[in-house]
């Protein structure tokens, strides 16, 4: 019995599509999306938007690693001045991606951060200063220097 190419070609295409979809789904589950499973953005109890914990976070846990662009203070102006971090030098500023830009200030913060050079560039690493309850708003201190420039 001879098998027609009109049967073989569609079967090979369907099997290839199924295999491609299965491999794609497998790889997608293994790939990091960069989305934080610890933070959501919502209406703040303080002002505008705020960051909130999606689950309990333990003291010292890294909450998020935010990619950042390091630019000069000459590159920043207007409202963006309120959303940048100090960089590696006196004139450097970090424009932070992810949720890191939306944490509000508190003089009794539950979160702190540090700048780190990652494989893909500068990152702002946010970590818990103490145990944080699920649903609690996340705050860091903007620092005295930040407030002094806004008086």
N, C-alpha and C positions, 0 to 999 in steps of 0.2 A: 504494500500500500504506500503510495507516494503522498507526502504531506505538501499541501499547497503553500506557497509563500504568503498568500492572503490570510493564512491561519497563523503561520509562524511569526510573522512580523508584528501583528497586534499582540500576540501572547508575550513576545520578548519586550515590547514597549510597556505593557501593563506590569509585568514582573519588574522591569527596571524602575518604573515609577513607584511601585510599592516599596522596593528596596531603598530608593532615594528618599522617600518620605520617612521611612523607618530610621535611616541613618541620620537624617536631618533632625528628627525629634530627639534621638539619642544625644547628638552633639549639642543641641539647644539646651537640654537639661544640664549638661556638664558645663556650659559656658556661663560665665558671670555676667549678669545684666548690669551691674553697677547700682542696681536699685537696693536701697537699704531695707532690710526686713525689721529694723528696730525703730524707724522714724516715720511719722506721717506729718503732713502739714495741715493745720486747721486754724480756726479762729482763736486768737491768743486771748488769754486772760489779762494781758497787759496792754497790748496795742497791735492792731492789724493782724498779721499772720504770725503763727508760732509753730515750733516743732514739738511734737509729743511722742512719748514712747509707746510703741505698739505692744511691748511686753516688758516684764521686769528686766532690769539691767543691773548687773552687779558692779560694785566699785572696781575701777580699773579696767573694765571692759571697753574695748574700742567700739564706739557707736557708729562711726562712719569715717571713711577715708575719702576726702573730697579733692578731686583734681583741682588745681589752681593755676592761674597764669600770673607770673610775676612781671609787673610793669613798673614804670617810674611814677612818682607822684604827679608828674606833669601830664601823664596820660589820663588821669582821673579828675572828674569834675562833676558839678551838679549833685543830684540826688545819689549818684553812685558812691560819693564820698562816704555815705553812711553805711555802705555795705562791703567795704574792703578791709583787709587786715594788713598789719605791718609786715613787711617782707624781711629779707635777709640783711638789708642795709637801711640806713636812715631814710633814703629817698625811694626805697622799693615798697611796692604795695602788692598784695595778693588779691586777685579777683577769683573768688571761690565758686566752684560749681556745686551741684548737688544741693542738699538741704542745709549745708553749713552756713549759708548766707542768711538764713531765716530764723536762727536762734536769737531770742531776745536777751536783753541784759538783766542781770540781777546782781546785787551786791552780796548775795549769798548763793552763788552759782552751784548747780549740781553737775556741771560739765566744764571741762577745760580743753585746751587744744595745744598742739605744737605743730610746727612746720617740719616737713620731712621731704628729702629728695628721694622720690620713688623711681622705679624703672622707667616710667613714662614721663617723668617730670615732677614738679613740685606738687606736694599734697598737703592739705591741712587735715590733721588727724584729730578727731573729736573723741574724747574718752570720759567715762563717768568718774566723778570725784567721790561719789558715795553710791549706795544702793538707790535705785530709782524705781518707783512703782509703775506698773502699766497705766497708761493714760496721763501720767504726770507731764507737765510742760517742762521742756529742757531749756536751761538758761546757762550762759557763761557770762563772765564779767568782761565788759568792753575795755576796762582799764581806765585809770585816772587820766592818762594822756589823751584818750579819745574824748572824754568829757571836757577836758581843758580846752580843746580846739573848737568846742561848740558853745562856748559861753558868750 
